[in-house]
Amino acid sequence: MNFVTPFMVAFFLLPFIQKFLQTKERLPEWDQRLKYARFAAFGLLAVEVVADTDFISPLVFFLLLIIASIPAYLLRNQSSASRLLLWMIVPLGVAFLIDNMGEYWVPKFHKKHHNFFESLKGITLTASFILALVARNQQKSFDKAIKEERLKREQEEETNRILEAQKLDLESQVAARTAEIMQQKEELQHALDDLKATQEQLIQSEKLASLGELTAGIAHEIQNPLNFVNNFSEVSAELVEELKSERDKEEAQRDAGLEEEILNDLVQNLQKINYHGKRAASIVTGMLQHSRAGSGKKEQTDLNALADEYLRLSYHGLRAKDKSFNAHLITDLDPNVPNIEVVPQDLGRVFLNLINNAFYAVHKKNTLGLANYEPTVWVTTKKIEDEIHVSVRDNGTGIPEEVQSKIFQPFFTTKPTGQGTGLGLSLAYDIVTKGHGGEMEMESIEGEGTTFMVRLPIN
């Protein structure tokens, strides 16, 4: 063997293995040893040239192959490319070993079959070259896959970091909003208590004796949204605890889908709480305005909404006082009725008084036990030319004809002693005629029912 082959191994194979197997990162100690082996090989080959001997070249060649195979063996379990390198080095070493053994031990046989030995070395060199190319391609694919996996992992970590930050921010918002809602709930509860406390003052004002009956109706109207606020706030608190419990788990055990579902449920609950909280607040605001004496300032008002609101409040108020009370409510509210300038507190008292009187009449008639009788109250609005007509009709006891002319007089009442002040219709008449420039009329047939008509000018 001439010194060219060991030289090629030292010059090309060892650097190829260092780069291919990335020994600098994976096996730093062996990377240094491969470098030293290269320098040692060059030194030994130089000695061979000077000493004019051919014994050193084979020794250097086989030592280099052994040294080159060790890193590939150590990394054989990390990649298939390392195993391919072993398949490249071992046959190459065996082929050259056979050639050298034949040359030194059986020189005549070796010389006679020189072509066979050369072919053997050529085939192993070619096979080694092909395996080196295959191993290189596999390593490239492996490195590419590793790089893509690392990039994917980095992206996932970044996504998880962003999601974690968003969850923390959302949890903070949920906690703040929940605290705000709980405070709102307490304020609503205080407002309800304050509203009940004003009942006696409303009765004592004697502007409308029936105003005291509003309290139960208002409480009923407010209780419904308060129940929703209570229920959804309690559910939201449970969801927050469930979310915290999920976040305390290990990353691999956490259920991102469940966390997203909980957050969506919390958002929906908060929207519902906000809606019902505003509903209760609007009822409280409206009733506080009603209970005040008022400045007498007129403002644009939806009469349809005002009439419908007081119809429901009056009905639930009477139902709260007497569970046996029941009546059929019919509304016919003209959608063409425009908003007009009125004093809403005053006009609300008018509607409340008329509706309370209608319920009183049908309830009284119902106690007579008449067959096929169905207590009914109608509330109707209608735009007729430049006026808005609001009528409250009942099929109750009616008013005797001999007292109909006194119905709007102060302190006159058809109710038993202690059940009416006689100021309700008188105040209502003054509010409509003197306060709003309108008209108020009454038609009644004793035993059949009564209709009160309020006419208000649009301009």
C-alpha positions in Angstrom: 0.0 0.0 0.0 1.5 3.4 -0.9 1.1 6.4 1.3 -1.5 8.0 -0.9 -4.4 6.0 0.5 -3.7 6.9 4.2 -3.1 10.4 3.1 -6.5 10.5 1.4 -8.2 9.0 4.5 -6.5 11.6 6.8 -7.2 14.5 4.5 -10.7 13.7 3.4 -12.4 11.0 5.5 -11.7 12.3 8.9 -12.9 15.9 8.2 -15.9 14.4 6.5 -16.8 12.4 9.6 -16.2 15.4 11.9 -18.6 17.6 9.9 -21.0 14.8 9.1 -21.4 13.6 12.6 -21.1 17.1 14.1 -18.6 15.8 16.6 -17.7 19.3 17.7 -21.2 19.6 19.3 -22.0 15.9 20.0 -18.6 14.4 20.9 -16.2 17.3 21.6 -13.5 15.0 23.1 -13.5 12.8 20.0 -13.5 15.8 17.8 -10.1 16.8 19.3 -8.8 13.3 18.9 -9.7 13.2 15.2 -7.8 16.4 14.7 -4.8 15.0 16.5 -5.1 11.7 14.5 -4.9 13.7 11.3 -1.7 15.5 12.4 -0.2 12.3 13.6 -1.0 10.6 10.3 0.7 13.3 8.3 3.7 13.0 10.6 4.0 9.2 10.2 3.6 9.4 6.5 6.4 12.0 6.4 8.6 9.5 8.4 7.8 6.8 5.9 8.9 9.0 3.0 12.1 9.9 4.7 12.8 6.3 6.0 11.9 4.9 2.6 9.8 2.1 4.1 6.3 0.8 3.2 5.4 -0.6 6.6 4.0 2.6 8.1 1.3 3.3 5.4 -0.9 0.2 6.1 -0.6 0.8 9.9 -1.6 4.4 9.5 -4.5 3.5 7.2 -6.0 0.9 9.6 -5.5 3.0 12.7 -7.3 5.9 10.9 -10.2 3.6 10.0 -10.5 2.4 13.6 -10.4 5.9 15.0 -12.9 7.1 12.4 -15.3 4.2 13.2 -15.4 4.9 17.0 -17.5 8.2 16.8 -19.9 6.6 14.3 -20.3 3.6 16.7 -20.9 5.9 19.7 -23.6 7.8 17.8 -25.2 4.7 16.2 -28.4 5.0 18.3 -29.0 8.6 17.5 -29.3 8.4 13.8 -29.4 5.9 11.0 -26.7 7.9 9.2 -24.2 6.9 11.8 -24.9 3.3 11.3 -24.5 3.8 7.5 -21.0 5.2 8.2 -20.1 2.0 10.1 -21.3 0.0 7.1 -19.0 2.2 4.9 -15.9 2.0 7.1 -16.0 -1.7 8.1 -16.1 -3.3 4.5 -13.4 -0.8 3.4 -11.1 -1.8 6.2 -11.8 -5.5 5.6 -11.0 -5.2 1.8 -7.8 -3.4 2.4 -6.8 -5.7 5.2 -7.3 -8.7 2.9 -5.2 -7.0 0.2 -2.3 -6.2 2.6 -2.4 -9.6 4.2 -2.2 -11.3 0.8 0.6 -8.9 -0.3 2.8 -9.7 2.7 2.0 -13.3 3.5 1.3 -14.8 0.1 3.0 -12.4 -2.3 2.9 -14.9 -5.2 -0.8 -15.6 -4.8 -1.4 -11.9 -4.4 0.5 -11.0 -7.5 -1.2 -13.8 -9.5 -4.6 -12.5 -8.5 -3.7 -8.8 -8.5 -6.8 -7.9 -10.5 -9.1 -9.6 -8.1 -7.7 -7.7 -5.1 -7.8 -4.4 -7.0 -11.4 -5.1 -8.0 -12.2 -5.9 -4.4 -10.8 -2.6 -3.3 -12.5 -0.7 -6.1 -15.9 -2.2 -5.3 -15.5 -1.5 -1.6 -14.4 2.1 -2.3 -17.4 2.6 -4.7 -19.8 1.1 -2.2 -18.3 3.2 0.6 -18.6 6.3 -1.6 -22.3 5.5 -2.3 -23.0 4.8 1.4 -21.3 8.1 2.3 -23.6 9.9 -0.1 -26.7 8.1 1.3 -25.6 8.8 4.8 -25.0 12.5 4.0 -28.5 12.8 2.5 -30.0 11.0 5.5 -28.2 13.4 7.8 -29.4 16.4 5.9 -32.9 15.1 6.1 -32.5 14.4 9.8 -31.0 17.9 10.4 -33.8 19.4 8.5 -36.4 17.5 10.5 -34.7 18.5 13.7 -34.6 22.1 12.6 -38.3 22.1 11.6 -39.2 20.4 14.9 -37.3 23.0 16.9 -38.9 25.8 14.9 -42.3 24.2 15.5 -41.6 23.8 19.2 -40.5 27.4 19.5 -43.7 28.6 17.7 -45.8 26.5 20.0 -44.0 27.9 23.0 -44.6 31.4 21.7 -48.2 30.6 21.1 -48.6 29.2 24.6 -46.9 32.2 26.0 -49.3 34.5 24.2 -52.3 32.4 25.2 -51.1 32.3 28.8 -50.8 36.1 28.8 -54.3 36.5 27.3 -55.7 34.1 29.9 -54.2 35.9 32.7 -55.5 39.2 31.3 -58.9 37.8 30.8 -59.0 36.3 34.3 -58.1 39.7 35.7 -60.9 41.3 33.7 -63.3 38.6 34.8 -62.3 39.1 38.4 -62.7 42.9 38.1 -66.0 42.6 36.3 -67.3 40.1 38.9 -66.4 42.4 41.7 -68.1 45.2 39.9 -71.2 43.1 39.3 -71.3 42.1 43.0 -71.1 45.7 44.0 -73.8 46.5 41.5 -76.0 43.8 43.0 -75.5 45.2 46.5 -76.4 48.7 45.2 -79.5 47.3 43.6 -80.4 45.6 46.8 -79.9 48.8 48.7 -82.0 50.6 46.2 -84.8 48.1 46.6 -84.7 48.5 50.4 -84.7 52.3 50.0 -87.7 52.0 47.6 -89.7 50.0 50.1 -88.9 52.6 52.8 -90.4 55.3 50.7 -93.8 53.6 50.6 -95.1 55.3 53.7 -93.9 58.7 52.3 -95.7 58.1 49.0 -98.9 57.3 50.8 -98.7 60.3 53.1 -98.2 62.6 50.2 -101.8 61.9 49.2 -101.1 62.9 45.7 -102.2 59.4 44.8 -103.4 57.0 47.4 -102.8 54.1 45.2 -99.1 54.9 44.8 -98.4 52.8 47.9 -99.5 49.7 46.0 -96.6 50.2 43.7 -94.1 48.8 46.1 -95.1 45.2 45.8 -95.2 45.5 42.0 -91.8 47.2 41.8 -90.4 44.5 44.1 -91.8 41.8 41.8 -90.4 43.5 38.8 -86.9 44.0 40.3 -86.8 40.5 41.9 -86.7 38.8 38.5 -83.5 40.5 37.3 -82.0 40.2 40.7 -82.6 36.5 40.7 -80.8 36.3 37.3 -77.9 38.4 38.7 -77.6 36.1 41.7 -77.7 32.9 39.7 -75.3 34.0 37.0 -72.8 35.6 39.5 -72.7 32.3 41.5 -72.2 30.2 38.4 -69.5 32.6 37.2 -67.7 32.3 40.6 -67.8 28.5 40.2 -66.5 28.7 36.7 -63.5 30.9 37.8 -62.6 28.3 40.5 -62.9 25.5 37.8 -60.6 27.5 35.5 -58.0 28.1 38.3 -58.1 24.3 39.1 -57.4 23.5 35.4 -54.5 26.0 35.3 -52.9 24.4 38.3 -52.4 21.2 36.4 -49.2 20.2 34.6 -49.0 21.6 31.1 -49.4 18.1 29.5 -52.6 17.4 31.6 -54.3 20.8 30.9 -57.3 20.8 28.7 -57.1 23.9 26.4 -60.5 23.1 25.0 -62.1 23.1 28.4 -60.4 26.3 29.4 -61.7 28.0 26.2 -65.2 26.7 26.9 -65.1 28.0 30.5 -64.0 31.4 29.3 -66.8 31.5 26.7 -69.3 30.6 29.4 -68.0 33.4 31.7 -68.3 35.9 28.9 -72.0 34.8 28.2 -72.8 35.0 32.0 -71.3 38.5 32.3 -73.4 39.7 29.3 -76.6 38.2 30.9 -75.7 39.8 34.3 -75.1 43.1 32.7 -78.4 43.0 30.8 -80.5 42.1 33.9 -78.6 44.5 36.0 -79.4 47.4 33.6 -83.0 46.2 33.6 -83.3 46.4 37.3 -81.5 49.8 37.3 -83.9 51.2 34.8 -86.9 50.1 37.0 -85.3 51.7 40.0 -84.6 54.9 38.2 -88.1 55.1 36.8 -89.7 54.5 40.2 -87.4 56.9 42.0 -88.5 59.6 39.5 -92.1 58.7 40.1 -91.7 58.9 43.9 -90.2 62.4 43.8 -92.3 65.5 43.8 -90.7 66.4 40.5 -89.7 69.7 39.0 -92.7 69.8 36.7 -90.3 69.9 33.7 -91.7 68.2 30.6 -89.7 65.8 28.5 -90.1 63.6 25.5 -92.0 60.5 26.7 -93.1 57.3 25.1 -96.8 57.0 26.3 -97.1 53.4 25.1 -94.1 52.3 27.2 -95.4 54.4 30.2 -98.9 52.9 30.1 -97.6 49.3 29.7 -95.1 49.7 32.5 -97.7 51.0 35.0 -100.2 48.3 33.9 -97.8 45.6 34.9 -96.7 47.3 38.1 -100.2 47.8 39.2 -101.2 44.2 38.4 -98.2 42.6 40.2 -98.7 45.0 43.2 -102.3 43.8 43.6 -101.3 40.2 43.1 -98.7 40.6 45.9 -101.3 41.9 48.3 -104.0 39.4 47.4 -103.0 36.1 45.8 -106.6 35.3 44.9 -106.7 38.4 42.6 -106.5 37.7 38.9 -107.5 39.5 35.7 -107.2 39.3 32.0 -105.0 42.1 30.6 -105.5 43.3 27.0 -103.3 46.1 25.5 -103.8 47.7 22.1 -101.0 50.2 21.8 -100.9 52.2 18.6 -97.3 52.1 17.1 -98.0 55.4 15.4 -98.2 57.2 18.7 -95.3 59.7 18.7 -93.3 60.7 21.8 -94.7 63.9 23.2 -93.6 66.4 25.9 -95.2 65.5 29.3 -94.2 65.3 32.9 -93.7 61.5 33.1 -93.9 61.3 36.9 -97.3 63.1 36.9 -98.7 61.3 33.9 -97.6 58.0 35.4 -99.6 58.8 38.5 -102.7 59.3 36.3 -102.2 55.9 34.6 -101.6 54.2 37.9 -104.7 55.6 39.5 -107.0 54.7 36.5 -105.6 51.2 36.3 -105.8 50.6 40.0 -109.4 51.6 40.0 -110.1 49.3 37.0 -108.5 46.3 38.9 -110.5 47.2 42.0 -113.7 47.2 40.1 -113.2 43.8 38.3 -112.0 42.3 41.5 -115.0 43.5 43.4 -117.3 42.1 40.7 -115.5 38.8 40.7 -116.2 38.3 44.4 -119.9 38.2 43.5 -119.4 34.8 42.0 -121.1 35.5 38.7 -121.2 32.6 36.2 -118.9 32.8 33.1 -117.4 36.1 34.3 -113.8 36.9 33.3 -112.3 40.0 34.9 -110.7 42.0 32.1 -108.9 45.3 31.8 -108.1 47.0 28.5 -105.5 49.7 28.0 -105.6 51.3 24.6 -103.6 54.1 22.9 -104.6 55.8 19.6 -103.3 58.7 17.5 -106.3 60.7 16.2 -105.4 63.8 14.2 -103.4 66.1 16.6 -104.3 64.2 19.7 -103.3 61.0 21.5 -106.1 59.1 23.2 -105.3 56.8 26.1 -108.2 54.8 27.5 -108.5 52.4 30.4 -111.6 50.2 30.3 -112.9 47.4 32.6 -115.8 45.1 32.8 -116.2 45.6 36.5 -119.0 46.9 38.7 -119.4 50.2 37.0 -120.3 53.5 38.7 -123.9 54.4 39.7 -125.3 57.1 37.4 -126.3 59.4 40.3 -122.7 59.8 41.5 -121.0 60.0 38.1 -121.1 63.8 38.1 -119.1 63.9 41.4 -116.4 61.4 40.3 -113.7 64.1 39.7 -114.4 66.1 42.9 -111.8 66.1 45.7 -112.3 63.7 48.5 -115.2 61.9 46.7 -114.8 58.1 46.6 -117.1 55.1 45.9 -114.8 52.8 48.0 -115.6 51.8 51.5 -114.2 53.9 54.4 -110.5 53.4 54.8 -109.9 52.1 51.3 -109.6 55.4 49.4 -108.8 59.1 50.1 -111.0 60.5 47.3 -108.0 62.5 46.0 -106.8 60.1 43.2 -109.2 61.0 40.3 -109.2 64.7 41.4 -105.4 64.9 41.2 -105.4 62.9 37.9 -107.9 65.3 36.4 -105.9 68.3 37.4 -102.7 66.8 36.0 -104.3 66.1 32.6 -106.3 69.3 32.2 -104.2 71.9 34.0 -100.8 70.4 33.7 -100.9 69.1 30.1 -103.8 71.0 28.4 -105.7 67.8 27.8 -109.1 66.4 28.5 -110.3 63.6 30.8 -113.7 61.9 30.4 -115.5 59.0 32.0 -118.2 56.7 30.7 -119.8 54.0 32.9 -122.7 51.7 33.0 -123.5 50.3 36.4 -123.0 46.5 36.5 -121.2 46.4 33.1 -118.0 48.5 33.4 -116.3 51.8 33.1 -114.1 53.6 30.6 -111.7 56.5 31.4 -110.4 58.5 28.4 -107.4 60.8 28.5 -106.9 63.1 25.5 -103.5 64.8 25.2 -102.5 67.3 22.5 -99.4 66.3 20.4 -98.2 69.9 20.2 
